[in-house]
Amino acid sequence: MAQFNPYEQYNSVNFTTADPGTLIITTYEAVIRALKEAQRGIREKDFDSRVKSFDLAFDLVCELRSSLNPEKGGEVADRLNSLYEFFTREIIMANATSDPDRLNPVIKIFDELRDAWEQARKKQPV
């Protein structure tokens, strides 16, 4: 029998009721955490953590990419699609070459994107 976990229930409700901006910011933060954990996994030769972290980061970027709507998003969606494609390639190559530093530009850009979304949300009327 599964145990009740109020934290998981809260997160589930939080995600199903969150606005798109919050979901994007939360996903960016999860990608950043996964990439930093993948870097740690490479450096410390922690294979299990490395695999899980790369898989999670890759899956999240693919989800971000698949959620783009080129018809509504226009040029912004096209640019994000190109960035997500670049991120996907870099994640694959960093894993294949065991080069944790290759993830630094990806993390930096995700940080900047997250900050931009946070600023946009602050300017949005409630």
Buried (B, 14 or more C-beta within 10 A) or exposed (E): EEEEEEEEEEEEEEEEEEEEEBBBBBBBEBBBBBBBBBBBBBEEEBEEBBEBBBBBBBEBBBEBBEBBEEEEBEEEBEEBBEBBEBBBEBBEEBBEEEBBEBBBEBBEBBEEBBEEBBEEBEEEEE
